[in-house]
Amino acid sequence: MTGRGWVEDEHVDPAPGPGHSASVGPWLLRLAAGFVLVLILLTLGVGGGSPDGHRIVSSAAEQAQLDTEGRFRALAEQVRAATGSDSALSARLAPLAADLDVQADAVALPRRPGGGTGSTSAVPPTTAAATPGSAADLLPALRESALRSLRDAVTADPGPSRVLAAAGANQWRHAALLGEALDVEPGLPPPDAVVTAGETPAGPAEGQADACAGAPLGPEADRVALQSARSAEDQAAYGYEVAAGLLDDPAPALSRARLHAHLADAATARLAELCVSAPTAPPAYTIDAAFRADPAAALRVVEQDQAELYAGLLSTVGSGGRAWIVSSFNAAAQRSLADGTPLGALPGLSTDAP
């Protein structure tokens, strides 16, 4: 429907009859009808879309999604440009470009021709970022995109948060692999320290021993997430302890068992700061025959399960309690990928979708 359509079809009131002045009533009615139609257009989104790739943006959060899509697409073009200028690394870079395309599609706002509300914005152009460059030039951009995606996941809405965290973990792994291929340090911080520097859970202030006399603190979803993480880390630690007795070289498994035990203790400490006592862990967990038959493969599944657990928790807690989950997710994803889990475009999301 065009902007003129309703004007051409509007009713024209007859001239005032005898004894009537040129009343403002019909004019007010037509004005009111115009306002009603505008409201309908805003509600239904008639004519609100754009056939040239513009997206409907109705909030700052959606604008952030649009900007992220543009960043991913620009980086994909930069990767393709580097591929053309460095044939020796083309096999290393081609999967990265494909993954960035998937990530851009996953975070993109839906195109709504003829629907939606708000203003329209175009995805930022990518031509400027596609200037041919070397793979070494690409590495800093890839690293910064990974870090920004993980940090943005802390404050994004739950659905986009999972995609941003998964995309950040994927780009992190690609940056590490590209650094290896170039024989340079990728410049990445520790995987579990990406967003938690200076971050502490909301809890009783130091010296207030009686602060936990009443109800638990913080949102219930945050407490449940911590309890889930604590249980999963305790089970993982036990699995590695069992595997250590089955493997020829027990040292790596024992080291990983200590790591997961430390993570379980950290979750317990966070629960305590929310005035929640963690239940006593069971002395043992069931280990099936498949685990004993191939403990190395079973441990890869353990780490993959950890990454998927934290990815799932991202959608259950608010932004105030999400920083530790994002960091824990990235650390789990990097362990899983380093242990041999295939690198998908969205690690931790089992269907590679938000």
N, C-alpha and C positions, 0 to 999 in steps of 0.2 A: 504494500500500500504506500503510495507516494504521499508527500506532504500536502499536495493539492487535492487529493482525491475527496477528502471529506468536505472541502470547501465547495467544490463543484456540485456536490449532491445535497448541500444543505437546504433546508426549507426557507423560503423567502416569505415573510409575513406580509399580508396585504396592507394597503395603506390604511391609516387610522380612519375609523368611521366618523359619522357626524357626531359632534359634541366631544370628540377625543382630541387631545393634543398629541404631538409626536412623542409618545410615551417611551421611557427608557426600558420598559419591561421586556420587549422582544430582544433588545440589544443585550440585556443582562442574561436572558435565556440562552442566546447564541454563545455568549462568552462562557457561561457555565458549561454548556455542551462541549465547548472546546477544551475546557479544563478536564472534564470527565474523560474525553477521548485521549487526552495526553496521559492521564492516569492509567487508562487501559493499555495504551501503548507501552508505558513503562512497566506495567505488571506483566503483560504477555510478551513483551519484547518484540512486537511487530516492527519489522524494519530495522531492528537493533543490530543485526549482524552486519558483516562486511565481507563481500566476496573476494577481497584481495588479501586474505590471510590475517586481517586484524582480528583481535580477540576482545571479548567483552571483559572489562575489568571493573569490578564494583567495590574493591577494598584494597588496602595496602598489602594484605597478604597475597591477594591474587596478582598484584603488580610485581611482588617479589618472585612469585612463581614464573611470571612472564619473563622477568629479567634473568632468572636462572636458566630457563629454556634457551634464551638468546646466548647466554654464556656457554652453555654446553654445545650449542650448534656452532658458535664461533670457534670453540676449541677443536671441534671435530674437523672444521675446515683447515685450521692451523696444522692439525695432525696430517691431513691429506697433503697439504703443501709440503710439509717436511718429508713425507713419504716419497714425493716426487723428486726431492732434491737429495735424498740419501737412500739409494736403492738397496744398500747393504742392510738397512734396518727396516725395509718395507714389510717384511714378515712380522716384525715386532710391533710395528705401528698400525698395520691394517686392522687387527682386532680391536685396538683402542678406539679408532675412529668409529667402528661399528658399534661398540659399547656406548660411546657418547651419543650416537643417534638414538639408541634405545632409551638412554637416560633422558634425553631431551623430550622424546615422545611421552615418557612416563610422567614427567613433571609438567607437561604442557596443559594449559587450560583448554577445555573443549571449544572447538569452533562451533558457534551457534548462529549460523545464518538464519535470520528471521526469528531469533530468540535471545533471551537474556536481558539484563539490565545493566545500567552503568555506562561508562565511557569506553570507547574503543582504543586499543593501543596495538601497535605493530610490534612483532618480535624484532628486537634490535638487529640491524643488518650485520652480516658476517663478512662482508667483502674486505673490510680493513684488516681483519684478523687473519685473512688467508694469504697474506704476503709470504712467499716462499722463504723458509728459514731452515736451519739445521735442527737435528734432533736435540742437540745440546741447548739450542735456544728454546725448544719446546719444554724441556724438563722443568724450569721454574714455573711456567704457566700451569703445567699439569699439577705440580705440587701445590701451588696456591689454590687451584680449583678444588683439590681434594680437601684441603684444610678449611676452605670457606664453606664447602658443602656440609662438612661435619659440624661446623659451628652453627650454620644456619639451621641445621636439623634440631638444634636445642629449642629454638623459638618458633618454628613453623607449626602449622596445624598438623594434627596427628597423621593424616594420610601422606601429605607432602614430606613430613618429617622422616618417615620410613624410607621414602624414595631418596631423599637427600643424603641420609646416612649411608644407605646402600651404595649410592653413586659415589659418595666420598670414599668409601672403603675400596670400591673398584678402582677409582683413580689413584688412590694411595698405592695399591698393589702394582698398577701399571707404572707409577713413578719409580717404585723400588726396582722393578724389572728393567725399566729403561736405564736407570742408574747403573745397574749391573752390566747391561749391554755396552754402555759408554765407558765403563770402568771409572765412574765418578760417584761421589756420595750424593744421594738424592736430596739431602738436606731436610729429611723428615724427622719430627720429634718422636719420642716413644709413642707407640700406638695408643696406649691408655692414658696419655697425658695431653691429648689434643685439645680438650675443652674444659678440663677440671682444675686447671691452675687457679688456686685461690678459692675454689668453690667448696662450700661446706653445706651439709644438710641443715635444714631448719630444726633446731633442737634447743634444749634448755641451755641457758648461758652458764659459763664456767662458774663454779662455786654455788650454784643453786641446786643443792642435793635433793631438795624436796620438790623440784619442779615436776617430777614424774609421779607425784602422789595421786594425780587425777587420771583423766582419760589420755590415751595416746595422742601424740601431736601429729600435725600434718594431715594431708588428704589420705583417706583409706587406700586409694589406688596406689599411692607411693609406698605405703607399708606392705601391701600385698606384693608389689613388684620386688621389693627388697627380700621378702620371704621366699619368693620363687627363685630369685637369683642365688640366695644363700643355699637353698636346698640343692639347686643344680650344680653349684660349684662344689659342694660337699660330695655329691655323687661322683662328679668328675675326678676329684682327688682320690676317692676310693678306687675308681676304675684304673687309674694310673698306678696305684699301689699294687693292685692285683696283676696288671700287665707287667710290672717290673719283675715279678717272679716267673713270668713266662717268656720273657725276651732274653736273647743272648747277652745283650748289653743293657742292664737295668738302669744305668745312670741317667739317660735322658728321661725315662719315664718317671723316675723318682724326683728329678728336678721339676718336671711338669706337675707332679702330685703336690709338691710343696707350693708351687704357684697357685694352684686351684684352692689349696687349703688356706693360703693367704687371702685369696679373693673371698672365700667364704667368711673368714674372720672379719674382713673389711665390711661385708654386708651386715654381719652381726653387730659391728660397732655402729653402723649407720642406723640400724634398728634401735639400738640402745639410745641414740640421740633423739629418736622419735618416741622414746618411752615404751618400747616394745621389747619384750624378752623373747629371743629366738628359742624355739623348742630344741631340746637336746637331740643331736643327730643320732640316728640308729647306729649300732656297732658295725653293721654290715649291710650291703645291698646285694640283690640277686644278680649273679653273673651267669649268662646263658652259655650254651655250648658253642655258639658261633663266636662269641668273644674269645673263648679259650682257644678255639681252632685257629683264629687269625687275629691276635691282639692288635697288631699294627693297623689293620684295616678298621677294627672296632674303635680304636682311638681316634682315627680320622673322623668317624661318625660322631664321636663324642664332641669333638671341637666344632663340627658343623652344626650339631644340635645346640651348642652353646650360642653360636652366632644367631641362629634362628630364634632362640629364646629371647635374646636381647632385642632383636628386631621386632618381635611381637610385643615386647614390653613398651616399645616406643609409642605405640598407639593407645596405651592404657593410662599413662600418667600425664600430668600437665607440664607445661614448659618449666615450671619452677623446680621439678624433680627430675628433669630429663638429662641433665649434663652428664651425670655419672653413667646413665644407660648408654648414651652415645659413645662415650669413651670405652665402656666395657664392651659394647658391640663391636667397635672398630678393632679393639685388641683381639677379641674372639675371632672375628673375620680374618684378620691377618694371620693368626695361628692356624686357622683352618686352611687357608689358601697356601700357606707355606708348607703345610703337611700333605698337600697334594689334592685338595678339593679343587675341581675345575673352576676357573675364574669366569663367572657369569657377569653379565652387565650389572646386575643388582644382587650382590651377595647377601645371603641371609633371608631373602625373599624367595621362597621355594618355587614360586611360579614366575619369577622375574617380573613381577607386576606389583603395583602399590596395593 
